[in-house]
Amino acid sequence: GKHPGTGDWDFKPVFRVLAARGYTGWISMEAFDFTAGAERIADDSLRYLEAEIKNL
Protein backbone atom coordinates (compact mmCIF):
# COMPACT_ATOMS: atom_id res chain seq x y z
CA GLY A 1 0.00 0.00 0.00
CA LYS A 2 0.91 3.60 -0.36
CA HIS A 3 -0.47 4.93 2.93
CA PRO A 4 -1.88 3.49 6.19
CA GLY A 5 -4.89 1.29 5.54
CA THR A 6 -4.07 0.46 1.92
CA GLY A 7 -1.40 -2.17 2.39
CA ASP A 8 -0.98 -5.37 4.31
CA TRP A 9 0.89 -3.97 7.32
CA ASP A 10 -0.87 -4.87 10.58
CA PHE A 11 -0.67 -1.91 12.95
CA LYS A 12 -2.61 -3.60 15.77
CA PRO A 13 0.43 -5.11 17.55
CA VAL A 14 2.09 -1.70 17.67
CA PHE A 15 -1.06 -0.05 19.02
CA ARG A 16 -1.50 -2.82 21.61
CA VAL A 17 2.01 -2.26 22.97
CA LEU A 18 1.49 1.50 23.10
CA ALA A 19 -1.84 1.05 24.91
CA ALA A 20 -0.41 -1.52 27.33
CA ARG A 21 2.34 0.92 28.27
CA GLY A 22 -0.16 3.73 28.79
CA TYR A 23 1.18 5.83 25.93
CA THR A 24 -1.10 8.77 25.17
CA GLY A 25 1.19 10.91 23.06
CA TRP A 26 1.39 11.55 19.36
CA ILE A 27 2.15 9.01 16.67
CA SER A 28 3.04 9.76 13.09
CA MET A 29 2.85 7.84 9.85
CA GLU A 30 4.36 8.50 6.46
CA ALA A 31 2.83 8.30 3.01
CA PHE A 32 5.23 7.75 0.13
CA ASP A 33 2.91 8.25 -2.82
CA PHE A 34 0.64 11.28 -3.01
CA THR A 35 -1.09 10.31 -6.25
CA ALA A 36 -4.45 10.03 -4.48
CA GLY A 37 -4.07 13.58 -3.16
CA ALA A 38 -3.04 14.77 0.28
CA GLU A 39 -6.58 15.32 1.57
CA ARG A 40 -7.77 11.86 0.55
CA ILE A 41 -4.67 10.20 1.98
CA ALA A 42 -5.08 12.05 5.27
CA ASP A 43 -8.80 11.20 5.46
CA ASP A 44 -8.35 7.52 4.52
CA SER A 45 -5.41 7.07 6.87
CA LEU A 46 -7.10 8.78 9.81
CA ARG A 47 -10.29 6.74 9.40
CA TYR A 48 -8.30 3.52 9.19
CA LEU A 49 -6.09 4.29 12.19
CA GLU A 50 -9.00 5.43 14.36
CA ALA A 51 -10.90 2.22 13.57
CA GLU A 52 -7.86 0.07 14.34
CA ILE A 53 -7.31 1.79 17.69
CA LYS A 54 -11.01 1.63 18.58
CA ASN A 55 -11.09 -2.13 17.91
CA LEU A 56 -8.16 -3.04 20.15
PDBQT receptor file of N, H, CA, C and O in Angstrom, charges set to zero:
ATOM      1  N   GLY A   1       0.806  -1.187   0.000  1.00  0.00    +0.000 N 
ATOM      2  CA  GLY A   1       0.000   0.000   0.000  1.00  0.00    +0.000 C 
ATOM      3  C   GLY A   1       0.849   1.250   0.000  1.00  0.00    +0.000 C 
ATOM      4  O   GLY A   1       2.056   1.210   0.239  1.00  0.00    +0.000 OA
ATOM      5  N   LYS A   2       0.213   2.323  -0.264  1.00  0.00    +0.000 N 
ATOM      6  H   LYS A   2      -0.767   2.356  -0.458  1.00  0.00    +0.000 HD
ATOM      7  CA  LYS A   2       0.912   3.599  -0.357  1.00  0.00    +0.000 C 
ATOM      8  C   LYS A   2       0.751   4.463   0.887  1.00  0.00    +0.000 C 
ATOM      9  O   LYS A   2       1.557   5.363   1.125  1.00  0.00    +0.000 OA
ATOM     10  N   HIS A   3      -0.276   4.198   1.677  1.00  0.00    +0.000 N 
ATOM     11  H   HIS A   3      -0.930   3.467   1.483  1.00  0.00    +0.000 HD
ATOM     12  CA  HIS A   3      -0.473   4.927   2.931  1.00  0.00    +0.000 C 
ATOM     13  C   HIS A   3      -1.233   4.021   3.900  1.00  0.00    +0.000 C 
ATOM     14  O   HIS A   3      -1.811   3.020   3.477  1.00  0.00    +0.000 OA
ATOM     15  N   PRO A   4      -1.244   4.357   5.200  1.00  0.00    +0.000 N 
ATOM     16  CA  PRO A   4      -1.884   3.489   6.188  1.00  0.00    +0.000 C 
ATOM     17  C   PRO A   4      -3.307   3.104   5.792  1.00  0.00    +0.000 C 
ATOM     18  O   PRO A   4      -4.128   3.949   5.434  1.00  0.00    +0.000 OA
ATOM     19  N   GLY A   5      -3.569   1.806   5.868  1.00  0.00    +0.000 N 
ATOM     20  H   GLY A   5      -2.903   1.119   6.159  1.00  0.00    +0.000 HD
ATOM     21  CA  GLY A   5      -4.888   1.285   5.537  1.00  0.00    +0.000 C 
ATOM     22  C   GLY A   5      -5.000   0.737   4.134  1.00  0.00    +0.000 C 
ATOM     23  O   GLY A   5      -6.012   0.121   3.798  1.00  0.00    +0.000 OA
ATOM     24  N   THR A   6      -3.987   0.942   3.301  1.00  0.00    +0.000 N 
ATOM     25  H   THR A   6      -3.166   1.442   3.575  1.00  0.00    +0.000 HD
ATOM     26  CA  THR A   6      -4.071   0.463   1.922  1.00  0.00    +0.000 C 
ATOM     27  C   THR A   6      -3.150  -0.714   1.648  1.00  0.00    +0.000 C 
ATOM     28  O   THR A   6      -3.193  -1.293   0.563  1.00  0.00    +0.000 OA
ATOM     29  N   GLY A   7      -2.332  -1.069   2.598  1.00  0.00    +0.000 N 
ATOM     30  H   GLY A   7      -2.297  -0.598   3.480  1.00  0.00    +0.000 HD
ATOM     31  CA  GLY A   7      -1.396  -2.170   2.389  1.00  0.00    +0.000 C 
ATOM     32  C   GLY A   7      -1.733  -3.353   3.268  1.00  0.00    +0.000 C 
ATOM     33  O   GLY A   7      -2.866  -3.507   3.722  1.00  0.00    +0.000 OA
ATOM     34  N   ASP A   8      -0.742  -4.181   3.499  1.00  0.00    +0.000 N 
ATOM     35  H   ASP A   8       0.179  -4.057   3.130  1.00  0.00    +0.000 HD
ATOM     36  CA  ASP A   8      -0.977  -5.365   4.312  1.00  0.00    +0.000 C 
ATOM     37  C   ASP A   8      -0.252  -5.311   5.657  1.00  0.00    +0.000 C 
ATOM     38  O   ASP A   8      -0.133  -6.328   6.340  1.00  0.00    +0.000 OA
ATOM     39  N   TRP A   9       0.228  -4.137   6.034  1.00  0.00    +0.000 N 
ATOM     40  H   TRP A   9       0.131  -3.311   5.479  1.00  0.00    +0.000 HD
ATOM     41  CA  TRP A   9       0.886  -3.965   7.323  1.00  0.00    +0.000 C 
ATOM     42  C   TRP A   9      -0.162  -3.961   8.429  1.00  0.00    +0.000 C 
ATOM     43  O   TRP A   9      -1.147  -3.227   8.358  1.00  0.00    +0.000 OA
ATOM     44  N   ASP A  10       0.057  -4.788   9.453  1.00  0.00    +0.000 N 
ATOM     45  H   ASP A  10       0.857  -5.385   9.510  1.00  0.00    +0.000 HD
ATOM     46  CA  ASP A  10      -0.869  -4.874  10.581  1.00  0.00    +0.000 C 
ATOM     47  C   ASP A  10      -0.368  -3.966  11.701  1.00  0.00    +0.000 C 
ATOM     48  O   ASP A  10       0.637  -4.266  12.347  1.00  0.00    +0.000 OA
ATOM     49  N   PHE A  11      -1.061  -2.873  11.927  1.00  0.00    +0.000 N 
ATOM     50  H   PHE A  11      -1.877  -2.630  11.402  1.00  0.00    +0.000 HD
ATOM     51  CA  PHE A  11      -0.667  -1.910  12.948  1.00  0.00    +0.000 C 
ATOM     52  C   PHE A  11      -1.124  -2.304  14.350  1.00  0.00    +0.000 C 
ATOM     53  O   PHE A  11      -0.642  -1.737  15.331  1.00  0.00    +0.000 OA
ATOM     54  N   LYS A  12      -2.045  -3.265  14.466  1.00  0.00    +0.000 N 
ATOM     55  H   LYS A  12      -2.436  -3.726  13.669  1.00  0.00    +0.000 HD
ATOM     56  CA  LYS A  12      -2.612  -3.603  15.773  1.00  0.00    +0.000 C 
ATOM     57  C   LYS A  12      -1.569  -3.971  16.829  1.00  0.00    +0.000 C 
ATOM     58  O   LYS A  12      -1.678  -3.496  17.959  1.00  0.00    +0.000 OA
ATOM     59  N   PRO A  13      -0.562  -4.796  16.516  1.00  0.00    +0.000 N 
ATOM     60  CA  PRO A  13       0.427  -5.114  17.555  1.00  0.00    +0.000 C 
ATOM     61  C   PRO A  13       1.146  -3.873  18.095  1.00  0.00    +0.000 C 
ATOM     62  O   PRO A  13       1.432  -3.790  19.290  1.00  0.00    +0.000 OA
ATOM     63  N   VAL A  14       1.431  -2.933  17.236  1.00  0.00    +0.000 N 
ATOM     64  H   VAL A  14       1.199  -3.000  16.266  1.00  0.00    +0.000 HD
ATOM     65  CA  VAL A  14       2.086  -1.699  17.670  1.00  0.00    +0.000 C 
ATOM     66  C   VAL A  14       1.159  -0.921  18.598  1.00  0.00    +0.000 C 
ATOM     67  O   VAL A  14       1.580  -0.454  19.656  1.00  0.00    +0.000 OA
ATOM     68  N   PHE A  15      -0.101  -0.785  18.198  1.00  0.00    +0.000 N 
ATOM     69  H   PHE A  15      -0.443  -1.165  17.338  1.00  0.00    +0.000 HD
ATOM     70  CA  PHE A  15      -1.063  -0.047  19.016  1.00  0.00    +0.000 C 
ATOM     71  C   PHE A  15      -1.309  -0.746  20.349  1.00  0.00    +0.000 C 
ATOM     72  O   PHE A  15      -1.499  -0.083  21.369  1.00  0.00    +0.000 OA
ATOM     73  N   ARG A  16      -1.307  -2.075  20.352  1.00  0.00    +0.000 N 
ATOM     74  H   ARG A  16      -1.152  -2.613  19.524  1.00  0.00    +0.000 HD
ATOM     75  CA  ARG A  16      -1.498  -2.817  21.606  1.00  0.00    +0.000 C 
ATOM     76  C   ARG A  16      -0.362  -2.541  22.589  1.00  0.00    +0.000 C 
ATOM     77  O   ARG A  16      -0.603  -2.335  23.779  1.00  0.00    +0.000 OA
ATOM     78  N   VAL A  17       0.858  -2.537  22.098  1.00  0.00    +0.000 N 
ATOM     79  H   VAL A  17       1.054  -2.704  21.132  1.00  0.00    +0.000 HD
ATOM     80  CA  VAL A  17       2.007  -2.256  22.967  1.00  0.00    +0.000 C 
ATOM     81  C   VAL A  17       1.919  -0.832  23.508  1.00  0.00    +0.000 C 
ATOM     82  O   VAL A  17       2.131  -0.605  24.699  1.00  0.00    +0.000 OA
ATOM     83  N   LEU A  18       1.610   0.112  22.650  1.00  0.00    +0.000 N 
ATOM     84  H   LEU A  18       1.438  -0.072  21.682  1.00  0.00    +0.000 HD
ATOM     85  CA  LEU A  18       1.494   1.500  23.101  1.00  0.00    +0.000 C 
ATOM     86  C   LEU A  18       0.408   1.631  24.167  1.00  0.00    +0.000 C 
ATOM     87  O   LEU A  18       0.608   2.303  25.179  1.00  0.00    +0.000 OA
ATOM     88  N   ALA A  19      -0.737   0.994  23.942  1.00  0.00    +0.000 N 
ATOM     89  H   ALA A  19      -0.899   0.448  23.120  1.00  0.00    +0.000 HD
ATOM     90  CA  ALA A  19      -1.838   1.053  24.907  1.00  0.00    +0.000 C 
ATOM     91  C   ALA A  19      -1.452   0.369  26.217  1.00  0.00    +0.000 C 
ATOM     92  O   ALA A  19      -1.745   0.883  27.296  1.00  0.00    +0.000 OA
ATOM     93  N   ALA A  20      -0.800  -0.780  26.126  1.00  0.00    +0.000 N 
ATOM     94  H   ALA A  20      -0.562  -1.197  25.249  1.00  0.00    +0.000 HD
ATOM     95  CA  ALA A  20      -0.407  -1.521  27.328  1.00  0.00    +0.000 C 
ATOM     96  C   ALA A  20       0.579  -0.725  28.181  1.00  0.00    +0.000 C 
ATOM     97  O   ALA A  20       0.610  -0.869  29.404  1.00  0.00    +0.000 OA
ATOM     98  N   ARG A  21       1.367   0.095  27.543  1.00  0.00    +0.000 N 
ATOM     99  H   ARG A  21       1.342   0.211  26.550  1.00  0.00    +0.000 HD
ATOM    100  CA  ARG A  21       2.340   0.916  28.275  1.00  0.00    +0.000 C 
ATOM    101  C   ARG A  21       1.769   2.268  28.693  1.00  0.00    +0.000 C 
ATOM    102  O   ARG A  21       2.468   3.090  29.285  1.00  0.00    +0.000 OA
ATOM    103  N   GLY A  22       0.490   2.492  28.380  1.00  0.00    +0.000 N 
ATOM    104  H   GLY A  22      -0.078   1.825  27.899  1.00  0.00    +0.000 HD
ATOM    105  CA  GLY A  22      -0.160   3.727  28.792  1.00  0.00    +0.000 C 
ATOM    106  C   GLY A  22       0.232   4.942  27.967  1.00  0.00    +0.000 C 
ATOM    107  O   GLY A  22       0.063   6.077  28.412  1.00  0.00    +0.000 OA
ATOM    108  N   TYR A  23       0.753   4.712  26.769  1.00  0.00    +0.000 N 
ATOM    109  H   TYR A  23       0.890   3.790  26.407  1.00  0.00    +0.000 HD
ATOM    110  CA  TYR A  23       1.184   5.828  25.927  1.00  0.00    +0.000 C 
ATOM    111  C   TYR A  23      -0.026   6.610  25.440  1.00  0.00    +0.000 C 
ATOM    112  O   TYR A  23      -0.973   6.028  24.911  1.00  0.00    +0.000 OA
ATOM    113  N   THR A  24       0.002   7.913  25.616  1.00  0.00    +0.000 N 
ATOM    114  H   THR A  24       0.772   8.386  26.046  1.00  0.00    +0.000 HD
ATOM    115  CA  THR A  24      -1.103   8.768  25.172  1.00  0.00    +0.000 C 
ATOM    116  C   THR A  24      -0.615   9.926  24.308  1.00  0.00    +0.000 C 
ATOM    117  O   THR A  24      -1.352  10.879  24.058  1.00  0.00    +0.000 OA
ATOM    118  N   GLY A  25       0.621   9.835  23.858  1.00  0.00    +0.000 N 
ATOM    119  H   GLY A  25       1.220   9.060  24.060  1.00  0.00    +0.000 HD
ATOM    120  CA  GLY A  25       1.188  10.914  23.055  1.00  0.00    +0.000 C 
ATOM    121  C   GLY A  25       0.862  10.781  21.579  1.00  0.00    +0.000 C 
ATOM    122  O   GLY A  25      -0.016  10.016  21.180  1.00  0.00    +0.000 OA
ATOM    123  N   TRP A  26       1.572  11.523  20.802  1.00  0.00    +0.000 N 
ATOM    124  H   TRP A  26       2.285  12.145  21.125  1.00  0.00    +0.000 HD
ATOM    125  CA  TRP A  26       1.387  11.553  19.357  1.00  0.00    +0.000 C 
ATOM    126  C   TRP A  26       2.035  10.347  18.693  1.00  0.00    +0.000 C 
ATOM    127  O   TRP A  26       3.009   9.790  19.201  1.00  0.00    +0.000 OA
ATOM    128  N   ILE A  27       1.489   9.959  17.566  1.00  0.00    +0.000 N 
ATOM    129  H   ILE A  27       0.698  10.411  17.153  1.00  0.00    +0.000 HD
ATOM    130  CA  ILE A  27       2.146   9.013  16.672  1.00  0.00    +0.000 C 
ATOM    131  C   ILE A  27       2.143   9.651  15.291  1.00  0.00    +0.000 C 
ATOM    132  O   ILE A  27       1.321  10.522  15.006  1.00  0.00    +0.000 OA
ATOM    133  N   SER A  28       3.042   9.230  14.453  1.00  0.00    +0.000 N 
ATOM    134  H   SER A  28       3.710   8.523  14.684  1.00  0.00    +0.000 HD
ATOM    135  CA  SER A  28       3.044   9.761  13.090  1.00  0.00    +0.000 C 
ATOM    136  C   SER A  28       3.243   8.619  12.106  1.00  0.00    +0.000 C 
ATOM    137  O   SER A  28       3.854   7.599  12.426  1.00  0.00    +0.000 OA
ATOM    138  N   MET A  29       2.728   8.805  10.931  1.00  0.00    +0.000 N 
ATOM    139  H   MET A  29       2.232   9.634  10.671  1.00  0.00    +0.000 HD
ATOM    140  CA  MET A  29       2.850   7.839   9.846  1.00  0.00    +0.000 C 
ATOM    141  C   MET A  29       3.322   8.599   8.617  1.00  0.00    +0.000 C 
ATOM    142  O   MET A  29       3.155   9.814   8.520  1.00  0.00    +0.000 OA
ATOM    143  N   GLU A  30       3.908   7.875   7.689  1.00  0.00    +0.000 N 
ATOM    144  H   GLU A  30       4.044   6.888   7.768  1.00  0.00    +0.000 HD
ATOM    145  CA  GLU A  30       4.365   8.501   6.456  1.00  0.00    +0.000 C 
ATOM    146  C   GLU A  30       3.663   7.900   5.256  1.00  0.00    +0.000 C 
ATOM    147  O   GLU A  30       3.417   6.695   5.200  1.00  0.00    +0.000 OA
ATOM    148  N   ALA A  31       3.347   8.745   4.311  1.00  0.00    +0.000 N 
ATOM    149  H   ALA A  31       3.546   9.723   4.357  1.00  0.00    +0.000 HD
ATOM    150  CA  ALA A  31       2.834   8.302   3.009  1.00  0.00    +0.000 C 
ATOM    151  C   ALA A  31       3.939   8.561   1.997  1.00  0.00    +0.000 C 
ATOM    152  O   ALA A  31       4.600   9.599   2.039  1.00  0.00    +0.000 OA
ATOM    153  N   PHE A  32       4.137   7.620   1.092  1.00  0.00    +0.000 N 
ATOM    154  H   PHE A  32       3.600   6.777   1.057  1.00  0.00    +0.000 HD
ATOM    155  CA  PHE A  32       5.227   7.753   0.134  1.00  0.00    +0.000 C 
ATOM    156  C   PHE A  32       4.753   8.041  -1.285  1.00  0.00    +0.000 C 
ATOM    157  O   PHE A  32       5.563   8.306  -2.174  1.00  0.00    +0.000 OA
ATOM    158  N   ASP A  33       3.466   7.989  -1.492  1.00  0.00    +0.000 N 
ATOM    159  H   ASP A  33       2.808   7.773  -0.770  1.00  0.00    +0.000 HD
ATOM    160  CA  ASP A  33       2.915   8.253  -2.822  1.00  0.00    +0.000 C 
ATOM    161  C   ASP A  33       1.689   9.137  -2.636  1.00  0.00    +0.000 C 
ATOM    162  O   ASP A  33       0.721   8.734  -1.992  1.00  0.00    +0.000 OA
ATOM    163  N   PHE A  34       1.730  10.321  -3.189  1.00  0.00    +0.000 N 
ATOM    164  H   PHE A  34       2.517  10.648  -3.712  1.00  0.00    +0.000 HD
ATOM    165  CA  PHE A  34       0.635  11.276  -3.008  1.00  0.00    +0.000 C 
ATOM    166  C   PHE A  34      -0.276  11.362  -4.228  1.00  0.00    +0.000 C 
ATOM    167  O   PHE A  34      -0.976  12.356  -4.419  1.00  0.00    +0.000 OA
ATOM    168  N   THR A  35      -0.262  10.318  -5.049  1.00  0.00    +0.000 N 
ATOM    169  H   THR A  35       0.307   9.511  -4.894  1.00  0.00    +0.000 HD
ATOM    170  CA  THR A  35      -1.085  10.307  -6.253  1.00  0.00    +0.000 C 
ATOM    171  C   THR A  35      -2.561  10.511  -5.934  1.00  0.00    +0.000 C 
ATOM    172  O   THR A  35      -3.265  11.204  -6.670  1.00  0.00    +0.000 OA
ATOM    173  N   ALA A  36      -3.029   9.921  -4.857  1.00  0.00    +0.000 N 
ATOM    174  H   ALA A  36      -2.457   9.358  -4.260  1.00  0.00    +0.000 HD
ATOM    175  CA  ALA A  36      -4.447  10.031  -4.485  1.00  0.00    +0.000 C 
ATOM    176  C   ALA A  36      -4.811  11.426  -3.981  1.00  0.00    +0.000 C 
ATOM    177  O   ALA A  36      -5.993  11.751  -3.870  1.00  0.00    +0.000 OA
ATOM    178  N   GLY A  37      -3.828  12.240  -3.681  1.00  0.00    +0.000 N 
ATOM    179  H   GLY A  37      -2.867  11.976  -3.771  1.00  0.00    +0.000 HD
ATOM    180  CA  GLY A  37      -4.073  13.583  -3.157  1.00  0.00    +0.000 C 
ATOM    181  C   GLY A  37      -3.926  13.608  -1.646  1.00  0.00    +0.000 C 
ATOM    182  O   GLY A  37      -4.342  12.679  -0.954  1.00  0.00    +0.000 OA
ATOM    183  N   ALA A  38      -3.337  14.666  -1.148  1.00  0.00    +0.000 N 
ATOM    184  H   ALA A  38      -2.999  15.421  -1.710  1.00  0.00    +0.000 HD
ATOM    185  CA  ALA A  38      -3.038  14.773   0.278  1.00  0.00    +0.000 C 
ATOM    186  C   ALA A  38      -4.283  14.680   1.156  1.00  0.00    +0.000 C 
ATOM    187  O   ALA A  38      -4.263  14.011   2.189  1.00  0.00    +0.000 OA
ATOM    188  N   GLU A  39      -5.367  15.346   0.753  1.00  0.00    +0.000 N 
ATOM    189  H   GLU A  39      -5.384  15.890  -0.086  1.00  0.00    +0.000 HD
ATOM    190  CA  GLU A  39      -6.585  15.320   1.571  1.00  0.00    +0.000 C 
ATOM    191  C   GLU A  39      -7.174  13.920   1.650  1.00  0.00    +0.000 C 
ATOM    192  O   GLU A  39      -7.591  13.485   2.724  1.00  0.00    +0.000 OA
ATOM    193  N   ARG A  40      -7.213  13.216   0.541  1.00  0.00    +0.000 N 
ATOM    194  H   ARG A  40      -6.874  13.569  -0.331  1.00  0.00    +0.000 HD
ATOM    195  CA  ARG A  40      -7.769  11.857   0.547  1.00  0.00    +0.000 C 
ATOM    196  C   ARG A  40      -6.888  10.920   1.369  1.00  0.00    +0.000 C 
ATOM    197  O   ARG A  40      -7.395  10.103   2.137  1.00  0.00    +0.000 OA
ATOM    198  N   ILE A  41      -5.586  11.037   1.212  1.00  0.00    +0.000 N 
ATOM    199  H   ILE A  41      -5.174  11.702   0.588  1.00  0.00    +0.000 HD
ATOM    200  CA  ILE A  41      -4.669  10.197   1.978  1.00  0.00    +0.000 C 
ATOM    201  C   ILE A  41      -4.844  10.455   3.469  1.00  0.00    +0.000 C 
ATOM    202  O   ILE A  41      -4.922   9.512   4.256  1.00  0.00    +0.000 OA
ATOM    203  N   ALA A  42      -4.905  11.714   3.858  1.00  0.00    +0.000 N 
ATOM    204  H   ALA A  42      -4.842  12.480   3.219  1.00  0.00    +0.000 HD
ATOM    205  CA  ALA A  42      -5.083  12.052   5.269  1.00  0.00    +0.000 C 
ATOM    206  C   ALA A  42      -6.407  11.503   5.791  1.00  0.00    +0.000 C 
ATOM    207  O   ALA A  42      -6.450  10.923   6.876  1.00  0.00    +0.000 OA
ATOM    208  N   ASP A  43      -7.477  11.678   5.037  1.00  0.00    +0.000 N 
ATOM    209  H   ASP A  43      -7.442  12.149   4.155  1.00  0.00    +0.000 HD
ATOM    210  CA  ASP A  43      -8.795  11.203   5.457  1.00  0.00    +0.000 C 
ATOM    211  C   ASP A  43      -8.829   9.680   5.557  1.00  0.00    +0.000 C 
ATOM    212  O   ASP A  43      -9.269   9.136   6.570  1.00  0.00    +0.000 OA
ATOM    213  N   ASP A  44      -8.370   8.993   4.522  1.00  0.00    +0.000 N 
ATOM    214  H   ASP A  44      -8.012   9.434   3.699  1.00  0.00    +0.000 HD
ATOM    215  CA  ASP A  44      -8.354   7.522   4.524  1.00  0.00    +0.000 C 
ATOM    216  C   ASP A  44      -7.509   6.983   5.670  1.00  0.00    +0.000 C 
ATOM    217  O   ASP A  44      -7.924   6.069   6.383  1.00  0.00    +0.000 OA
ATOM    218  N   SER A  45      -6.331   7.551   5.839  1.00  0.00    +0.000 N 
ATOM    219  H   SER A  45      -5.994   8.294   5.260  1.00  0.00    +0.000 HD
ATOM    220  CA  SER A  45      -5.413   7.072   6.872  1.00  0.00    +0.000 C 
ATOM    221  C   SER A  45      -5.978   7.299   8.264  1.00  0.00    +0.000 C 
ATOM    222  O   SER A  45      -5.907   6.415   9.118  1.00  0.00    +0.000 OA
ATOM    223  N   LEU A  46      -6.535   8.474   8.494  1.00  0.00    +0.000 N 
ATOM    224  H   LEU A  46      -6.593   9.192   7.800  1.00  0.00    +0.000 HD
ATOM    225  CA  LEU A  46      -7.099   8.777   9.805  1.00  0.00    +0.000 C 
ATOM    226  C   LEU A  46      -8.271   7.858  10.130  1.00  0.00    +0.000 C 
ATOM    227  O   LEU A  46      -8.367   7.344  11.244  1.00  0.00    +0.000 OA
ATOM    228  N   ARG A  47      -9.152   7.650   9.173  1.00  0.00    +0.000 N 
ATOM    229  H   ARG A  47      -9.074   8.067   8.268  1.00  0.00    +0.000 HD
ATOM    230  CA  ARG A  47     -10.291   6.742   9.399  1.00  0.00    +0.000 C 
ATOM    231  C   ARG A  47      -9.805   5.330   9.730  1.00  0.00    +0.000 C 
ATOM    232  O   ARG A  47     -10.301   4.693  10.659  1.00  0.00    +0.000 OA
ATOM    233  N   TYR A  48      -8.839   4.858   8.964  1.00  0.00    +0.000 N 
ATOM    234  H   TYR A  48      -8.436   5.376   8.210  1.00  0.00    +0.000 HD
ATOM    235  CA  TYR A  48      -8.296   3.519   9.190  1.00  0.00    +0.000 C 
ATOM    236  C   TYR A  48      -7.663   3.409  10.572  1.00  0.00    +0.000 C 
ATOM    237  O   TYR A  48      -7.956   2.474  11.318  1.00  0.00    +0.000 OA
ATOM    238  N   LEU A  49      -6.801   4.352  10.913  1.00  0.00    +0.000 N 
ATOM    239  H   LEU A  49      -6.563   5.111  10.307  1.00  0.00    +0.000 HD
ATOM    240  CA  LEU A  49      -6.092   4.289  12.188  1.00  0.00    +0.000 C 
ATOM    241  C   LEU A  49      -7.041   4.420  13.375  1.00  0.00    +0.000 C 
ATOM    242  O   LEU A  49      -6.878   3.720  14.374  1.00  0.00    +0.000 OA
ATOM    243  N   GLU A  50      -8.019   5.297  13.279  1.00  0.00    +0.000 N 
ATOM    244  H   GLU A  50      -8.152   5.865  12.467  1.00  0.00    +0.000 HD
ATOM    245  CA  GLU A  50      -9.004   5.433  14.358  1.00  0.00    +0.000 C 
ATOM    246  C   GLU A  50      -9.777   4.133  14.556  1.00  0.00    +0.000 C 
ATOM    247  O   GLU A  50     -10.016   3.721  15.691  1.00  0.00    +0.000 OA
ATOM    248  N   ALA A  51     -10.166   3.489  13.468  1.00  0.00    +0.000 N 
ATOM    249  H   ALA A  51      -9.972   3.823  12.546  1.00  0.00    +0.000 HD
ATOM    250  CA  ALA A  51     -10.900   2.222  13.565  1.00  0.00    +0.000 C 
ATOM    251  C   ALA A  51     -10.029   1.131  14.179  1.00  0.00    +0.000 C 
ATOM    252  O   ALA A  51     -10.504   0.349  15.003  1.00  0.00    +0.000 OA
ATOM    253  N   GLU A  52      -8.764   1.074  13.785  1.00  0.00    +0.000 N 
ATOM    254  H   GLU A  52      -8.379   1.709  13.116  1.00  0.00    +0.000 HD
ATOM    255  CA  GLU A  52      -7.855   0.070  14.340  1.00  0.00    +0.000 C 
ATOM    256  C   GLU A  52      -7.686   0.268  15.846  1.00  0.00    +0.000 C 
ATOM    257  O   GLU A  52      -7.719  -0.699  16.607  1.00  0.00    +0.000 OA
ATOM    258  N   ILE A  53      -7.507   1.499  16.270  1.00  0.00    +0.000 N 
ATOM    259  H   ILE A  53      -7.480   2.284  15.652  1.00  0.00    +0.000 HD
ATOM    260  CA  ILE A  53      -7.314   1.789  17.694  1.00  0.00    +0.000 C 
ATOM    261  C   ILE A  53      -8.592   1.496  18.471  1.00  0.00    +0.000 C 
ATOM    262  O   ILE A  53      -8.538   0.944  19.570  1.00  0.00    +0.000 OA
ATOM    263  N   LYS A  54      -9.729   1.857  17.911  1.00  0.00    +0.000 N 
ATOM    264  H   LYS A  54      -9.773   2.305  17.018  1.00  0.00    +0.000 HD
ATOM    265  CA  LYS A  54     -11.013   1.630  18.580  1.00  0.00    +0.000 C 
ATOM    266  C   LYS A  54     -11.282   0.139  18.784  1.00  0.00    +0.000 C 
ATOM    267  O   LYS A  54     -11.904  -0.249  19.773  1.00  0.00    +0.000 OA
ATOM    268  N   ASN A  55     -10.821  -0.689  17.862  1.00  0.00    +0.000 N 
ATOM    269  H   ASN A  55     -10.315  -0.374  17.059  1.00  0.00    +0.000 HD
ATOM    270  CA  ASN A  55     -11.094  -2.126  17.910  1.00  0.00    +0.000 C 
ATOM    271  C   ASN A  55     -10.035  -2.940  18.646  1.00  0.00    +0.000 C 
ATOM    272  O   ASN A  55     -10.007  -4.165  18.522  1.00  0.00    +0.000 OA
ATOM    273  N   LEU A  56      -9.177  -2.293  19.397  1.00  0.00    +0.000 N 
ATOM    274  H   LEU A  56      -9.199  -1.298  19.497  1.00  0.00    +0.000 HD
ATOM    275  CA  LEU A  56      -8.160  -3.041  20.151  1.00  0.00    +0.000 C 
ATOM    276  C   LEU A  56      -8.807  -3.860  21.243  1.00  0.00    +0.000 C 
ATOM    277  O   LEU A  56      -8.114  -4.558  21.984  1.00  0.00    +0.000 OA
TER     278      LEU A  56
